[in-house]
Structure formats: structure tokens, C-alpha cells
Amino acid sequence: MDLAGKVALVLGGIKGIGKAIALALARAGTAVAVNTFDWEEELEPLRRDLAATGKDHLILKTDLRQVDDIALMVQAVLTRFGRLDILINNIERGGWPVVHGPYTCEQWDLELETTLRAKRWVFAAALPSLKASGAGAVINFSSIAGIVGRSGPAAPVFNDGYAAASRAVSLLTETWAREAAPEVRVNEIMLGFVETRHGPGTRGWGLLSDAEQQAIRGHTLLGRAGTAADVVQAVVFILQDAPFMTGSVLRLDGGYVLGGERATPMPKGVL
């Protein structure tokens, strides 16, 4: 995919990973629509940074838990740009056990509504336009919480509802790849600990003890959290350099899932 001249809808673009993706796409020549909902204090910096790219853009405020409003959001993108080629399905809400404590019904529902249900209805609303583009692309975002759950060093970080929703996203990725083919590719980036998502740049990180923080780093084979730049590179790879990839999950976790005990040297044997 040549990113120049395309139109992308980026969810969760107010800051962090979503904003980094939106700016990277704009700098590559893509017209970008960014959906926001909260973090109002970040809105003016987003406007300023998008304007600095010199590329046409649109900022929308939509509560993606309100299904009826999702179709209006997609229509606003089509009205402004006339097409839609790329959907960055970067919407989630994952409360930390160390922050929120035991679940309430409200917290559980919020995590499922945001991390899972919103993705489904945005995809459904966007799919006709993505198919019409003839070479559309969707990238779903999920978390390694869907693999490791509330266990090991990640136990203070990943709630059960968020983990369940993340695992379900991978099933949707495979189903949507079948549904959207051949006009649209659907892939997934499964994130581990990234600086701005479950990492050192988040509020919950400061509530972890030094030992808990070190345990997470020690369980990550590369010994560090990911960066927004790491995620952007993966997004650009899927969009621009992987035209035969669909229905795939790209795990971007620095080796956390494989971490823990290291492989030891081969013994000499007895023969």
C-alpha cells in the first residue's frame, strides 16, 4: 500500500500510541481522521501537531460505547474525505488490579464495552467503505493480557475482563479477515508492556514496587518496555510492506510471553 493519498481513521488518537500512529500516517501523506473522547487537556497539542504535518485531517469526538454514534463518525469521515482506506482499531480500557482493586460490575462492563464491543461495531460501520477502496486495511490492537492473563509479574497489571476481551479480539481478527477478503486485509498487533500502555509512562506503573517493576522487565527478553516508535514501525510494516498478510497476529512484546526461564546451553551429551 502506498500511504500517500489514502484516508485513515485512527481510534484512540488523542495521545500515546494512537497519536503517534496518526502523525506518522499524516507525514507519509495520508489524510487522517482521529477519534477522541476523553483527555481533553491533550486536545490542543493534538491539533497543533496534526497541523504541523501540513496534511488534511479531521478530529472527531465520539463515545464509541454508543453504537448509534459510530455510524455518524464513519459518515463524517466519508463526508470530509470521500473515502476510507485504513482503520486503526486502537480502542481499549483496561483497569489495573493495583489501581482499581476488585472488580465492580461497572468496571467489568466498561472494559468489555471499550476493548471488545466498540471494535466490533466500528469495523462493521467501516467495512463497506474499506471494501469500496479496493485495497483496504484494518489493524486491530490487543494485548498479551489475552495470553498471560492475571498471572506472574503481570498479575498487578492485567484485569480478568481486559484479558478476556483481548483474547476475543484475536478471534475477531481471524473472522473479519475472512469476511473482508479479498478487498481488505485485517491484521492484529498484540502489545506487551509499552511505555504509554501498561508501562513506565502510565499512572499505574508508579503504584508498583521496585521489585514488581523489575520483575516485569526481567520477564521481558529484551529487558525494556516498548516505545510508540516501535509500534509505529509495526503499523507501517503491515500497511506498506506486507501485502500478503491477513488474519495474522503480530506479537510486539519484547519477548515477554516467552520470558522467565532462559534457554540453557546444550549439554555435551554422553555419546
Rosetta blueprint (number, residue, H / E / L):
1 M L
2 D L
3 L L
4 A L
5 G L
6 K L
7 V E
8 A E
9 L E
10 V E
11 L L
12 G L
13 G L
14 I L
15 K L
16 G H
17 I H
18 G H
19 K H
20 A H
21 I H
22 A H
23 L H
24 A H
25 L H
26 A H
27 R H
28 A L
29 G L
30 T L
31 A E
32 V E
33 A E
34 V E
35 N E
36 T E
37 F L
38 D L
39 W L
40 E H
41 E H
42 E H
43 L H
44 E H
45 P H
46 L H
47 R H
48 R H
49 D H
50 L H
51 A H
52 A H
53 T L
54 G L
55 K L
56 D L
57 H E
58 L E
59 I E
60 L E
61 K E
62 T L
63 D L
64 L L
65 R L
66 Q L
67 V H
68 D H
69 D H
70 I H
71 A H
72 L H
73 M H
74 V H
75 Q H
76 A H
77 V H
78 L H
79 T H
80 R H
81 F H
82 G L
83 R L
84 L L
85 D L
86 I E
87 L E
88 I E
89 N E
90 N L
91 I L
92 E L
93 R L
94 G L
95 G L
96 W L
97 P H
98 V H
99 V H
100 H H
101 G L
102 P L
103 Y L
104 T L
105 C H
106 E H
107 Q H
108 W H
109 D H
110 L H
111 E H
112 L H
113 E H
114 T H
115 T H
116 L H
117 R H
118 A H
119 K H
120 R H
121 W H
122 V H
123 F H
124 A H
125 A H
126 A H
127 L H
128 P H
129 S H
130 L H
131 K H
132 A H
133 S H
134 G L
135 A L
136 G E
137 A E
138 V E
139 I E
140 N E
141 F E
142 S E
143 S E
144 I L
145 A H
146 G H
147 I H
148 V H
149 G L
150 R L
151 S L
152 G H
153 P H
154 A H
155 A L
156 P L
157 V L
158 F L
159 N L
160 D H
161 G H
162 Y H
163 A H
164 A H
165 A H
166 S H
167 R H
168 A H
169 V H
170 S H
171 L H
172 L H
173 T H
174 E H
175 T H
176 W H
177 A H
178 R H
179 E H
180 A H
181 A L
182 P L
183 E L
184 V E
185 R E
186 V E
187 N E
188 E E
189 I E
190 M E
191 L E
192 G L
193 F L
194 V E
195 E L
196 T L
197 R E
198 H L
199 G L
200 P L
201 G L
202 T L
203 R H
204 G H
205 W H
206 G H
207 L H
208 L L
209 S L
210 D H
211 A H
212 E H
213 Q H
214 Q H
215 A H
216 I H
217 R H
218 G H
219 H H
220 T L
221 L L
222 L L
223 G L
224 R L
225 A L
226 G E
227 T L
228 A H
229 A H
230 D H
231 V H
232 V H
233 Q H
234 A H
235 V H
236 V H
237 F H
238 I H
239 L H
240 Q H
241 D H
242 A L
243 P L
244 F L
245 M L
246 T L
247 G L
248 S L
249 V E
250 L E
251 R E
252 L E
253 D L
254 G L
255 G L
256 Y L
257 V L
258 L L
259 G L
260 G L
261 E L
262 R L
263 A L
264 T L
265 P L
266 M L
267 P L
268 K L
269 G L
270 V L
271 L L
